[in-house]
Amino acid sequence: MDVVTILRWAKFAAGGGVTIVAGAIAMVIYVNMDDTGRRRGGWSLGPLGLRGRPKRITFKHAIADISGFADAKAWAKSLQRSCRCTMTKQVPKAVRQYGMQIRSCEPRHLGLQHALVLIDHQLKSFGWHKVPLVMLVVFIRCLAAKCMHGVVDEIWIGDKMVAWAQVIVKGDTMRAMWFYQRDEASRQKMCLWHATLLLAVHRAISMPEVKWVDLGPSKTDELAAAKVKFGFENTREWRGMCDYSGEVVLPPT
């Protein structure tokens, strides 16, 4: 990192950066002071993409109707051959091979371990030359997730958290919000994203009121195509197809 870059970040930290951080902390305090969960539910509308008028929505969401399946195994068997093999063979194999444990917690309990996973995840995207940006992104995203409703699923290998994901249920839809994993998990192809997807589908099918699983928008065409392979449709009409008008429901852990 050169001197010019350092000076630019210092200027940012002295101005807008401080304002952003202070505002984020204030929001966390505001949300967590409400025991009814209404503030948490209201905050969740933003990350869900439900604020604003429908005509302003431009991002496609990957959605799938899971109402016709008896269980997650039946859903997995309906996929094309390679994806079916991933879900029914590779995911269970990875769980056994690495001794993975899946634990769940409320978003309010996000802490240092979750931040460390997110830092590693973002460093892979931004690189070490943008560490200040990475730290700011991690701070904002951790606080955003911490203020939401839903359930956080943690994947542990021994005493180390290697990934975490968050899901929220509103109306007849389960939305998979975030997924972050350590670089080592990605390099070793531990199938962690697939494991969290299988868990989300399992949860959704176990809830009679849930019809849709929404994986949200995709950052790249490659990711969008991967979601299609696993039975999801990328569409801008997701808001009309998924009924997000109902209450926020706590998914089973």
BELSUL-V423820 format. One record per residue. RES is the residue in one letter. PHI is phi in degrees with one decimal (999 if undefined). D_CENTER is the distance of its C-alpha to the mean C-alpha in Angstrom with 2 decimals. Layout:
res=RES phi=PHI d_center=D_CENTER
res=RES phi=PHI d_center=D_CENTER
This chain:
res=M phi=999 d_center=30.59
res=D phi=-82.9 d_center=33.76
res=V phi=-63.5 d_center=35.49
res=V phi=-59.9 d_center=34.67
res=T phi=-62.6 d_center=30.91
res=I phi=-59.7 d_center=31.32
res=L phi=-64.5 d_center=33.41
res=R phi=-63.8 d_center=30.95
res=W phi=-67.3 d_center=28.16
res=A phi=-63.6 d_center=30.73
res=K phi=-64.3 d_center=31.64
res=F phi=-63.2 d_center=28.07
res=A phi=-61.9 d_center=27.61
res=A phi=-77.2 d_center=30.92
res=G phi=-118.7 d_center=29.98
res=G phi=-61.8 d_center=26.75
res=G phi=-59.2 d_center=24.58
res=V phi=-64.1 d_center=26.24
res=T phi=-63.1 d_center=25.82
res=I phi=-62.3 d_center=22.06
res=V phi=-62.4 d_center=21.67
res=A phi=-62.5 d_center=24.16
res=G phi=-64.5 d_center=22.54
res=A phi=-64.8 d_center=19.10
res=I phi=-63.1 d_center=20.92
res=A phi=-61.2 d_center=22.95
res=M phi=-63.8 d_center=20.00
res=V phi=-60.3 d_center=18.62
res=I phi=-62.9 d_center=22.20
res=Y phi=-60.9 d_center=22.69
res=V phi=-65.8 d_center=19.70
res=N phi=-79.0 d_center=20.52
res=M phi=-78.5 d_center=24.19
res=D phi=-98.6 d_center=23.67
res=D phi=-78.8 d_center=23.93
res=T phi=-78.5 d_center=23.69
res=G phi=85.5 d_center=19.98
res=R phi=-67.0 d_center=21.03
res=R phi=-65.3 d_center=20.01
res=R phi=-63.0 d_center=16.52
res=G phi=-65.3 d_center=16.40
res=G phi=-65.1 d_center=17.93
res=W phi=-62.1 d_center=15.56
res=S phi=-63.1 d_center=12.55
res=L phi=-61.4 d_center=14.40
res=G phi=-63.9 d_center=13.90
res=P phi=-60.5 d_center=10.13
res=L phi=-72.9 d_center=10.58
res=G phi=80.8 d_center=13.31
res=L phi=-103.2 d_center=16.02
res=R phi=-86.9 d_center=18.26
res=G phi=90.3 d_center=21.29
res=R phi=-82.8 d_center=23.39
res=P phi=-53.1 d_center=22.24
res=K phi=-67.7 d_center=24.55
res=R phi=-86.1 d_center=22.64
res=I phi=-74.1 d_center=19.53
res=T phi=-120.3 d_center=19.67
res=F phi=-83.1 d_center=16.32
res=K phi=-78.4 d_center=16.08
res=H phi=-112.6 d_center=13.33
res=A phi=-94.0 d_center=13.24
res=I phi=-126.0 d_center=14.43
res=A phi=-146.1 d_center=16.48
res=D phi=-86.3 d_center=19.08
res=I phi=-107.7 d_center=19.03
res=S phi=-68.5 d_center=21.87
res=G phi=-90.1 d_center=24.54
res=F phi=-107.8 d_center=23.41
res=A phi=-73.9 d_center=24.85
res=D phi=-161.2 d_center=22.11
res=A phi=-65.4 d_center=19.34
res=K phi=-64.2 d_center=22.20
res=A phi=-64.6 d_center=23.89
res=W phi=-62.4 d_center=20.86
res=A phi=-62.2 d_center=20.58
res=K phi=-69.8 d_center=24.33
res=S phi=-83.1 d_center=24.17
res=L phi=-79.0 d_center=22.35
res=Q phi=-62.8 d_center=24.44
res=R phi=-53.7 d_center=26.04
res=S phi=-64.3 d_center=23.92
res=C phi=-70.5 d_center=20.59
res=R phi=-61.1 d_center=22.43
res=C phi=-63.7 d_center=23.66
res=T phi=-60.0 d_center=20.27
res=M phi=-74.0 d_center=18.95
res=T phi=-91.9 d_center=22.30
res=K phi=-121.9 d_center=23.68
res=Q phi=-70.1 d_center=21.57
res=V phi=-63.6 d_center=18.67
res=P phi=-60.2 d_center=21.31
res=K phi=-63.9 d_center=23.36
res=A phi=-64.7 d_center=20.73
res=V phi=-60.4 d_center=20.09
res=R phi=-69.9 d_center=23.88
res=Q phi=-61.7 d_center=24.58
res=Y phi=-99.0 d_center=22.35
res=G phi=62.9 d_center=22.72
res=M phi=-70.1 d_center=19.02
res=Q phi=-125.1 d_center=18.34
res=I phi=-108.5 d_center=15.30
res=R phi=-119.8 d_center=15.36
res=S phi=-124.9 d_center=13.64
res=C phi=-150.4 d_center=13.98
res=E phi=-77.7 d_center=13.66
res=P phi=-55.6 d_center=11.50
res=R phi=-61.6 d_center=14.97
res=H phi=-94.0 d_center=15.56
res=L phi=-59.2 d_center=13.17
res=G phi=-147.3 d_center=15.77
res=L phi=-61.1 d_center=17.27
res=Q phi=-61.0 d_center=15.86
res=H phi=-66.3 d_center=12.21
res=A phi=-64.4 d_center=13.67
res=L phi=-65.1 d_center=15.61
res=V phi=-62.9 d_center=12.83
res=L phi=-66.7 d_center=11.21
res=I phi=-60.5 d_center=14.82
res=D phi=-62.1 d_center=15.49
res=H phi=-63.3 d_center=12.54
res=Q phi=-74.5 d_center=13.73
res=L phi=-61.1 d_center=17.34
res=K phi=-65.1 d_center=17.02
res=S phi=-80.4 d_center=16.12
res=F phi=-95.7 d_center=18.60
res=G phi=90.7 d_center=21.20
res=W phi=-68.1 d_center=23.30
res=H phi=-73.3 d_center=25.45
res=K phi=-121.1 d_center=22.79
res=V phi=-56.0 d_center=22.05
res=P phi=-58.1 d_center=22.65
res=L phi=-64.5 d_center=20.10
res=V phi=-57.4 d_center=17.53
res=M phi=-64.5 d_center=18.36
res=L phi=-66.7 d_center=18.15
res=V phi=-61.1 d_center=14.71
res=V phi=-61.5 d_center=13.49
res=F phi=-59.7 d_center=15.45
res=I phi=-65.5 d_center=14.17
res=R phi=-70.1 d_center=10.41
res=C phi=-64.4 d_center=11.15
res=L phi=-69.0 d_center=13.37
res=A phi=-62.4 d_center=11.21
res=A phi=-66.2 d_center=8.63
res=K phi=-65.5 d_center=11.93
res=C phi=-88.2 d_center=13.50
res=M phi=-88.9 d_center=11.26
res=H phi=-79.0 d_center=12.19
res=G phi=110.0 d_center=10.62
res=V phi=-132.3 d_center=10.22
res=V phi=-105.8 d_center=8.68
res=D phi=-101.2 d_center=9.67
res=E phi=-106.7 d_center=11.44
res=I phi=-110.0 d_center=13.29
res=W phi=-115.2 d_center=16.68
res=I phi=-123.2 d_center=19.67
res=G phi=66.9 d_center=22.62
res=D phi=-100.4 d_center=22.07
res=K phi=-119.8 d_center=19.32
res=M phi=-79.1 d_center=15.56
res=V phi=-108.1 d_center=14.35
res=A phi=-166.1 d_center=10.59
res=W phi=-151.1 d_center=7.93
res=A phi=-140.5 d_center=4.81
res=Q phi=-132.2 d_center=4.63
res=V phi=-127.6 d_center=6.53
res=I phi=-141.6 d_center=9.32
res=V phi=-113.9 d_center=12.64
res=K phi=-141.1 d_center=14.99
res=G phi=66.1 d_center=18.19
res=D phi=-103.7 d_center=18.19
res=T phi=-130.1 d_center=14.58
res=M phi=-101.6 d_center=11.50
res=R phi=-104.5 d_center=8.41
res=A phi=-83.0 d_center=5.25
res=M phi=-85.0 d_center=3.20
res=W phi=-128.7 d_center=1.09
res=F phi=-146.1 d_center=3.96
res=Y phi=-134.4 d_center=7.24
res=Q phi=-141.6 d_center=10.68
res=R phi=-69.5 d_center=14.25
res=D phi=-61.5 d_center=16.56
res=E phi=-63.1 d_center=18.87
res=A phi=-66.7 d_center=16.46
res=S phi=-66.9 d_center=15.94
res=R phi=-66.5 d_center=19.72
res=Q phi=-87.3 d_center=20.71
res=K phi=51.2 d_center=18.66
res=M phi=-81.6 d_center=17.42
res=C phi=60.7 d_center=15.40
res=L phi=-71.8 d_center=12.35
res=W phi=-62.4 d_center=9.92
res=H phi=-65.7 d_center=12.63
res=A phi=-64.3 d_center=12.92
res=T phi=-70.4 d_center=9.49
res=L phi=-64.7 d_center=10.24
res=L phi=-62.0 d_center=13.66
res=L phi=-66.0 d_center=12.70
res=A phi=-62.6 d_center=10.76
res=V phi=-64.4 d_center=13.93
res=H phi=-58.4 d_center=16.15
res=R phi=-62.7 d_center=14.93
res=A phi=-61.2 d_center=15.26
res=I phi=-67.2 d_center=18.71
res=S phi=-75.4 d_center=19.82
res=M phi=-106.5 d_center=19.47
res=P phi=-56.3 d_center=22.46
res=E phi=-79.1 d_center=21.28
res=V phi=-96.6 d_center=18.16
res=K phi=-111.9 d_center=19.05
res=W phi=-118.4 d_center=16.05
res=V phi=-114.9 d_center=12.63
res=D phi=-115.4 d_center=10.81
res=L phi=-90.9 d_center=8.37
res=G phi=75.8 d_center=8.92
res=P phi=-76.7 d_center=10.92
res=S phi=-114.4 d_center=11.61
res=K phi=-73.8 d_center=12.88
res=T phi=-131.3 d_center=15.65
res=D phi=-64.4 d_center=18.04
res=E phi=-63.7 d_center=17.59
res=L phi=-67.7 d_center=13.94
res=A phi=-60.4 d_center=15.04
res=A phi=-66.9 d_center=17.94
res=A phi=-63.4 d_center=16.06
res=K phi=-65.6 d_center=14.19
res=V phi=-63.3 d_center=17.70
res=K phi=-58.0 d_center=19.14
res=F phi=-94.8 d_center=17.05
res=G phi=90.0 d_center=18.50
res=F phi=-101.3 d_center=16.30
res=E phi=-110.3 d_center=18.05
res=N phi=-87.1 d_center=17.10
res=T phi=-146.1 d_center=18.77
res=R phi=-83.1 d_center=19.37
res=E phi=-92.2 d_center=20.73
res=W phi=-59.0 d_center=17.52
res=R phi=-70.3 d_center=18.45
res=G phi=-84.0 d_center=21.81
res=M phi=-87.3 d_center=20.76
res=C phi=-87.3 d_center=18.03
res=D phi=-95.2 d_center=19.58
res=Y phi=-94.0 d_center=17.42
res=S phi=-79.6 d_center=20.70
res=G phi=-78.2 d_center=20.67
res=E phi=-79.5 d_center=19.69
res=V phi=-75.7 d_center=16.45
res=V phi=-118.4 d_center=16.81
res=L phi=-77.8 d_center=15.63
res=P phi=-65.5 d_center=14.35
res=P phi=-67.1 d_center=16.60
res=T phi=-95.5 d_center=15.79
